[in-house]
Amino acid sequence: MKALVFNCPICDLAIPHSGLGDLRRLRREHFATIYPEFFRYAGRMSRRFVPYWVGLIILAIASAFWFLGKNNILSLIGSW
């Protein structure tokens, strides 16, 4: 079985891990200890993207309902 290894994209340090949960924890620890500025920046950016995507999904759902409702009204008027 091939060993799972994570290579840091910045310093190319090989970090062995046993699974995805372990990889996430080891990657977080590696970035927090060696690159604390990048770790804080990444945390801030991830907190900013969540409201953006939620708003985008709400906008897409609302526009789909508006479009479907408008088409239904237009089709009723056309067959009248």
The first five atom37 places (N, CA, C, CB, O) and aatype in JSON, in Angstrom:
{
  "aatype": [12, 11, 0, 10, 19, 13, 2, 4, 14, 9, 4, 3, 10, 0, 9, 14, 8, 15, 7, 10, 7, 3, 10, 1, 1, 10, 1, 1, 6, 8, 13, 0, 16, 9, 18, 14, 6, 13, 13, 1, 18, 0, 7, 1, 12, 15, 1, 1, 13, 19, 14, 18, 17, 19, 7, 10, 9, 9, 10, 0, 9, 0, 15, 0, 13, 17, 13, 10, 7, 11, 2, 2, 9, 10, 15, 10, 9, 7, 15, 17],
  "atom_mask": [
    [1, 1, 1, 1, 1],
    [1, 1, 1, 1, 1],
    [1, 1, 1, 1, 1],
    [1, 1, 1, 1, 1],
    [1, 1, 1, 1, 1],
    [1, 1, 1, 1, 1],
    [1, 1, 1, 1, 1],
    [1, 1, 1, 1, 1],
    [1, 1, 1, 1, 1],
    [1, 1, 1, 1, 1],
    [1, 1, 1, 1, 1],
    [1, 1, 1, 1, 1],
    [1, 1, 1, 1, 1],
    [1, 1, 1, 1, 1],
    [1, 1, 1, 1, 1],
    [1, 1, 1, 1, 1],
    [1, 1, 1, 1, 1],
    [1, 1, 1, 1, 1],
    [1, 1, 1, 0, 1],
    [1, 1, 1, 1, 1],
    [1, 1, 1, 0, 1],
    [1, 1, 1, 1, 1],
    [1, 1, 1, 1, 1],
    [1, 1, 1, 1, 1],
    [1, 1, 1, 1, 1],
    [1, 1, 1, 1, 1],
    [1, 1, 1, 1, 1],
    [1, 1, 1, 1, 1],
    [1, 1, 1, 1, 1],
    [1, 1, 1, 1, 1],
    [1, 1, 1, 1, 1],
    [1, 1, 1, 1, 1],
    [1, 1, 1, 1, 1],
    [1, 1, 1, 1, 1],
    [1, 1, 1, 1, 1],
    [1, 1, 1, 1, 1],
    [1, 1, 1, 1, 1],
    [1, 1, 1, 1, 1],
    [1, 1, 1, 1, 1],
    [1, 1, 1, 1, 1],
    [1, 1, 1, 1, 1],
    [1, 1, 1, 1, 1],
    [1, 1, 1, 0, 1],
    [1, 1, 1, 1, 1],
    [1, 1, 1, 1, 1],
    [1, 1, 1, 1, 1],
    [1, 1, 1, 1, 1],
    [1, 1, 1, 1, 1],
    [1, 1, 1, 1, 1],
    [1, 1, 1, 1, 1],
    [1, 1, 1, 1, 1],
    [1, 1, 1, 1, 1],
    [1, 1, 1, 1, 1],
    [1, 1, 1, 1, 1],
    [1, 1, 1, 0, 1],
    [1, 1, 1, 1, 1],
    [1, 1, 1, 1, 1],
    [1, 1, 1, 1, 1],
    [1, 1, 1, 1, 1],
    [1, 1, 1, 1, 1],
    [1, 1, 1, 1, 1],
    [1, 1, 1, 1, 1],
    [1, 1, 1, 1, 1],
    [1, 1, 1, 1, 1],
    [1, 1, 1, 1, 1],
    [1, 1, 1, 1, 1],
    [1, 1, 1, 1, 1],
    [1, 1, 1, 1, 1],
    [1, 1, 1, 0, 1],
    [1, 1, 1, 1, 1],
    [1, 1, 1, 1, 1],
    [1, 1, 1, 1, 1],
    [1, 1, 1, 1, 1],
    [1, 1, 1, 1, 1],
    [1, 1, 1, 1, 1],
    [1, 1, 1, 1, 1],
    [1, 1, 1, 1, 1],
    [1, 1, 1, 0, 1],
    [1, 1, 1, 1, 1],
    [1, 1, 1, 1, 1]
  ],
  "atom_positions": [
    [[0.84, -1.18, 0.0], [0.0, 0.0, 0.0], [0.89, 1.25, 0.0], [-0.96, -0.01, 1.22], [1.89, 1.32, 0.72]],
    [[0.52, 2.21, -0.8], [1.31, 3.43, -0.92], [1.06, 4.34, 0.29], [0.97, 4.16, -2.23], [-0.09, 4.53, 0.7]],
    [[2.13, 4.89, 0.84], [2.0, 5.8, 1.98], [1.45, 7.13, 1.51], [3.37, 6.0, 2.68], [1.82, 7.63, 0.44]],
    [[0.56, 7.7, 2.31], [-0.03, 9.0, 1.99], [0.9, 10.09, 2.5], [-1.44, 9.13, 2.61], [1.27, 10.11, 3.67]],
    [[1.26, 11.0, 1.62], [2.19, 12.08, 1.97], [1.62, 13.39, 1.44], [3.62, 11.81, 1.38], [1.15, 13.47, 0.31]],
    [[1.67, 14.41, 2.29], [1.28, 15.76, 1.89], [2.54, 16.59, 1.75], [0.3, 16.4, 2.93], [3.34, 16.67, 2.68]],
    [[2.74, 17.21, 0.6], [3.87, 18.11, 0.38], [3.37, 19.54, 0.5], [4.53, 17.86, -1.01], [2.44, 19.95, -0.2]],
    [[3.99, 20.3, 1.38], [3.62, 21.7, 1.57], [3.89, 22.47, 0.28], [4.41, 22.34, 2.77], [4.98, 22.36, -0.28]],
    [[2.9, 23.25, -0.21], [3.13, 23.98, -1.45], [4.12, 25.13, -1.3], [1.82, 24.52, -1.96], [4.62, 25.64, -2.31]],
    [[4.42, 25.54, -0.08], [5.34, 26.66, 0.14], [6.77, 26.16, 0.34], [4.89, 27.48, 1.35], [7.69, 26.6, -0.36]],
    [[6.95, 25.25, 1.3], [8.31, 24.82, 1.63], [8.64, 23.41, 1.12], [8.52, 24.86, 3.13], [9.77, 22.96, 1.27]],
    [[7.68, 22.71, 0.52], [7.85, 21.36, -0.03], [8.26, 20.34, 1.03], [8.88, 21.38, -1.15], [8.97, 19.37, 0.72]],
    [[7.83, 20.53, 2.26], [8.09, 19.59, 3.34], [7.11, 18.43, 3.22], [7.97, 20.28, 4.73], [5.9, 18.66, 3.09]],
    [[7.59, 17.2, 3.25], [6.74, 16.01, 3.15], [6.2, 15.66, 4.53], [7.51, 14.82, 2.54], [6.98, 15.42, 5.46]],
    [[4.87, 15.62, 4.67], [4.23, 15.29, 5.93], [3.39, 14.02, 5.72], [3.35, 16.48, 6.46], [2.38, 14.08, 5.01]],
    [[3.79, 12.9, 6.3], [3.0, 11.67, 6.14], [1.71, 11.76, 6.97], [3.82, 10.43, 6.56], [1.69, 12.36, 8.04]],
    [[0.64, 11.14, 6.46], [-0.64, 11.14, 7.17], [-1.36, 9.84, 6.91], [-1.51, 12.35, 6.75], [-0.99, 9.09, 6.0]],
    [[-2.4, 9.56, 7.71], [-3.11, 8.3, 7.58], [-4.45, 8.43, 6.87], [-3.32, 7.7, 8.93], [-4.98, 7.43, 6.39]],
    [[-5.0, 9.63, 6.8], [-6.28, 9.81, 6.14], [-6.6, 11.28, 5.97], [0.0, 0.0, 0.0], [-5.79, 12.14, 6.31]],
    [[-7.8, 11.56, 5.44], [-8.15, 12.94, 5.17], [-8.33, 13.76, 6.45], [-9.42, 12.99, 4.36], [-7.91, 14.92, 6.49]],
    [[-8.93, 13.18, 7.48], [-9.08, 13.9, 8.75], [-7.73, 14.22, 9.37], [0.0, 0.0, 0.0], [-7.52, 15.32, 9.88]],
    [[-6.84, 13.25, 9.33], [-5.49, 13.45, 9.85], [-4.74, 14.48, 9.0], [-4.72, 12.11, 9.88], [-4.0, 15.3, 9.54]],
    [[-4.91, 14.43, 7.7], [-4.25, 15.38, 6.81], [-4.69, 16.8, 7.12], [-4.55, 15.05, 5.34], [-3.87, 17.72, 7.17]],
    [[-5.98, 16.99, 7.32], [-6.48, 18.33, 7.61], [-5.89, 18.89, 8.91], [-8.01, 18.31, 7.7], [-5.51, 20.06, 8.97]],
    [[-5.83, 18.04, 9.93], [-5.27, 18.48, 11.22], [-3.78, 18.78, 11.08], [-5.5, 17.4, 12.3], [-3.31, 19.82, 11.57]],
    [[-3.03, 17.91, 10.44], [-1.58, 18.12, 10.27], [-1.28, 19.34, 9.41], [-0.94, 16.88, 9.66], [-0.34, 20.08, 9.68]],
    [[-2.08, 19.54, 8.37], [-1.87, 20.7, 7.5], [-2.14, 22.0, 8.27], [-2.79, 20.62, 6.26], [-1.39, 22.96, 8.14]],
    [[-3.22, 22.01, 9.07], [-3.54, 23.19, 9.87], [-2.43, 23.48, 10.88], [-4.87, 22.99, 10.61], [-2.03, 24.63, 11.04]],
    [[-1.93, 22.44, 11.54], [-0.84, 22.63, 12.51], [0.43, 23.12, 11.82], [-0.56, 21.31, 13.25], [1.13, 24.0, 12.35]],
    [[0.74, 22.58, 10.65], [1.94, 22.98, 9.92], [1.86, 24.46, 9.54], [2.11, 22.12, 8.65], [2.81, 25.21, 9.77]],
    [[0.73, 24.88, 8.97], [0.6, 26.28, 8.58], [0.54, 27.2, 9.78], [-0.64, 26.47, 7.72], [1.07, 28.31, 9.73]],
    [[-0.09, 26.77, 10.88], [-0.2, 27.63, 12.07], [1.15, 27.83, 12.73], [-1.18, 27.02, 13.08], [1.42, 28.92, 13.25]],
    [[2.02, 26.83, 12.72], [3.32, 26.96, 13.39], [4.37, 27.62, 12.51], [3.81, 25.61, 13.83], [5.14, 28.46, 12.99]],
    [[4.42, 27.26, 11.24], [5.49, 27.76, 10.37], [5.09, 29.05, 9.65], [5.87, 26.7, 9.36], [5.94, 29.92, 9.43]],
    [[3.83, 29.19, 9.28], [3.35, 30.36, 8.54], [2.16, 30.99, 9.26], [2.95, 29.96, 7.09], [1.04, 30.91, 8.76]],
    [[2.37, 31.61, 10.41], [1.23, 32.15, 11.17], [0.5, 33.28, 10.44], [1.7, 32.66, 12.52], [-0.72, 33.41, 10.59]],
    [[1.21, 34.09, 9.66], [0.53, 35.18, 8.93], [-0.38, 34.61, 7.85], [1.56, 36.13, 8.3], [-1.5, 35.08, 7.68]],
    [[0.09, 33.6, 7.12], [-0.73, 32.97, 6.1], [-1.93, 32.26, 6.73], [0.1, 31.97, 5.28], [-3.02, 32.28, 6.16]],
    [[-1.73, 31.65, 7.88], [-2.81, 30.94, 8.57], [-3.92, 31.92, 8.96], [-2.27, 30.21, 9.82], [-5.1, 31.61, 8.78]],
    [[-3.56, 33.09, 9.49], [-4.57, 34.09, 9.85], [-5.27, 34.64, 8.6], [-3.93, 35.25, 10.64], [-6.48, 34.83, 8.61]],
    [[-4.5, 34.88, 7.54], [-5.08, 35.39, 6.3], [-6.06, 34.38, 5.7], [-3.97, 35.72, 5.28], [-7.14, 34.75, 5.26]],
    [[-5.69, 33.11, 5.68], [-6.57, 32.07, 5.13], [-7.85, 31.95, 5.95], [-5.84, 30.71, 5.07], [-8.93, 31.74, 5.4]],
    [[-7.74, 32.08, 7.26], [-8.93, 32.03, 8.11], [-9.86, 33.2, 7.84], [0.0, 0.0, 0.0], [-11.08, 33.02, 7.79]],
    [[-9.3, 34.39, 7.67], [-10.13, 35.56, 7.35], [-10.81, 35.4, 6.01], [-9.28, 36.83, 7.36], [-11.99, 35.73, 5.87]],
    [[-10.08, 34.91, 5.02], [-10.67, 34.75, 3.69], [-11.78, 33.7, 3.68], [-9.59, 34.38, 2.68], [-12.79, 33.89, 3.0]],
    [[-11.6, 32.61, 4.4], [-12.64, 31.58, 4.42], [-13.89, 32.1, 5.12], [-12.13, 30.32, 5.11], [-15.0, 31.72, 4.74]],
    [[-13.74, 32.95, 6.14], [-14.91, 33.52, 6.8], [-15.62, 34.54, 5.91], [-14.51, 34.19, 8.11], [-16.82, 34.77, 6.08]],
    [[-14.92, 35.14, 4.97], [-15.55, 36.09, 4.05], [-16.25, 35.4, 2.9], [-14.52, 37.05, 3.51], [-17.23, 35.94, 2.37]],
    [[-15.79, 34.24, 2.5], [-16.4, 33.56, 1.37], [-17.71, 32.89, 1.71], [-15.45, 32.55, 0.82], [-18.55, 32.71, 0.83]],
    [[-17.93, 32.52, 2.96], [-19.17, 31.83, 3.34], [-20.38, 32.73, 3.11], [-19.11, 31.4, 4.81], [-21.33, 32.29, 2.45]],
    [[-20.42, 33.98, 3.62], [-21.6, 34.82, 3.33], [-21.77, 35.12, 1.84], [-21.49, 36.12, 4.1], [-22.89, 35.26, 1.36]],
    [[-20.67, 35.22, 1.12], [-20.74, 35.47, -0.31], [-21.48, 34.33, -1.02], [-19.33, 35.63, -0.9], [-22.4, 34.58, -1.8]],
    [[-21.08, 33.09, -0.76], [-21.72, 31.95, -1.41], [-23.16, 31.76, -0.96], [-20.93, 30.69, -1.14], [-24.01, 31.39, -1.77]],
    [[-23.44, 32.0, 0.31], [-24.82, 31.88, 0.8], [-25.7, 32.92, 0.09], [-24.89, 32.08, 2.34], [-26.8, 32.59, -0.36]],
    [[-25.23, 34.15, -0.02], [-25.98, 35.18, -0.72], [-26.17, 34.85, -2.18], [0.0, 0.0, 0.0], [-27.25, 35.1, -2.74]],
    [[-25.17, 34.3, -2.81], [-25.26, 33.93, -4.22], [-26.28, 32.81, -4.43], [-23.9, 33.5, -4.75], [-27.03, 32.83, -5.41]],
    [[-26.32, 31.85, -3.54], [-27.28, 30.75, -3.65], [-28.7, 31.27, -3.43], [-26.96, 29.63, -2.62], [-29.62, 30.89, -4.16]],
    [[-28.89, 32.15, -2.45], [-30.22, 32.72, -2.21], [-30.67, 33.53, -3.42], [-30.21, 33.61, -0.94], [-31.83, 33.45, -3.82]],
    [[-29.78, 34.3, -4.0], [-30.12, 35.08, -5.19], [-30.49, 34.17, -6.36], [-28.94, 35.97, -5.57], [-31.43, 34.47, -7.1]],
    [[-29.78, 33.08, -6.55], [-30.08, 32.15, -7.64], [-31.44, 31.49, -7.44], [-28.99, 31.08, -7.75], [-32.21, 31.34, -8.39]],
    [[-31.74, 31.08, -6.22], [-33.04, 30.45, -5.94], [-34.16, 31.46, -6.13], [-33.07, 29.88, -4.51], [-35.19, 31.13, -6.74]],
    [[-33.99, 32.67, -5.62], [-35.03, 33.7, -5.77], [-35.26, 34.04, -7.24], [-34.65, 34.97, -5.0], [-36.41, 34.2, -7.66]],
    [[-34.2, 34.15, -8.02], [-34.37, 34.48, -9.44], [-35.02, 33.31, -10.19], [-33.01, 34.82, -10.08], [-35.79, 33.55, -11.13]],
    [[-34.74, 32.09, -9.8], [-35.39, 30.94, -10.44], [-36.88, 30.94, -10.15], [-34.76, 29.61, -9.96], [-37.69, 30.71, -11.05]],
    [[-37.27, 31.21, -8.91], [-38.7, 31.28, -8.59], [-39.37, 32.44, -9.32], [-38.89, 31.43, -7.08], [-40.5, 32.29, -9.79]],
    [[-38.7, 33.57, -9.41], [-39.27, 34.72, -10.11], [-39.46, 34.4, -11.59], [-38.37, 35.96, -9.95], [-40.5, 34.71, -12.17]],
    [[-38.45, 33.78, -12.19], [-38.53, 33.45, -13.62], [-39.63, 32.44, -13.88], [-37.18, 32.91, -14.12], [-40.41, 32.59, -14.83]],
    [[-39.71, 31.4, -13.05], [-40.76, 30.39, -13.24], [-42.14, 30.99, -13.02], [-40.54, 29.21, -12.3], [-43.07, 30.67, -13.76]],
    [[-42.28, 31.83, -12.02], [-43.57, 32.47, -11.78], [-43.97, 33.39, -12.9], [0.0, 0.0, 0.0], [-45.14, 33.43, -13.28]],
    [[-43.03, 34.13, -13.44], [-43.33, 35.04, -14.54], [-43.7, 34.26, -15.79], [-42.13, 35.96, -14.82], [-44.62, 34.66, -16.51]],
    [[-43.02, 33.17, -16.08], [-43.35, 32.35, -17.24], [-44.72, 31.73, -17.11], [-42.31, 31.26, -17.45], [-45.45, 31.63, -18.09]],
    [[-45.1, 31.31, -15.9], [-46.42, 30.73, -15.72], [-47.5, 31.76, -15.97], [-46.56, 30.15, -14.32], [-48.52, 31.45, -16.59]],
    [[-47.31, 32.99, -15.5], [-48.29, 34.05, -15.72], [-48.37, 34.38, -17.21], [-47.94, 35.31, -14.9], [-49.46, 34.56, -17.74]],
    [[-47.23, 34.46, -17.88], [-47.25, 34.76, -19.31], [-47.9, 33.65, -20.11], [-45.83, 35.0, -19.82], [-48.59, 33.91, -21.09]],
    [[-47.69, 32.41, -19.71], [-48.33, 31.31, -20.45], [-49.85, 31.31, -20.23], [-47.72, 29.95, -20.04], [-50.6, 30.93, -21.12]],
    [[-50.29, 31.71, -19.05], [-51.72, 31.8, -18.81], [-52.36, 32.93, -19.64], [-51.99, 32.02, -17.32], [-53.46, 32.76, -20.16]],
    [[-51.67, 34.05, -19.75], [-52.17, 35.18, -20.53], [-52.2, 34.81, -22.02], [-51.3, 36.44, -20.3], [-53.13, 35.19, -22.73]],
    [[-51.2, 34.09, -22.48], [-51.14, 33.71, -23.89], [-52.25, 32.75, -24.29], [0.0, 0.0, 0.0], [-52.73, 32.79, -25.42]],
    [[-52.66, 31.88, -23.36], [-53.71, 30.93, -23.71], [-55.1, 31.48, -23.41], [-53.5, 29.62, -22.96], [-56.09, 30.79, -23.63]],
    [[-55.2, 32.66, -22.95], [-56.47, 33.28, -22.58], [-57.18, 33.77, -23.71], [-56.3, 34.36, -21.64], [-58.27, 34.32, -23.57]]
  ]
}
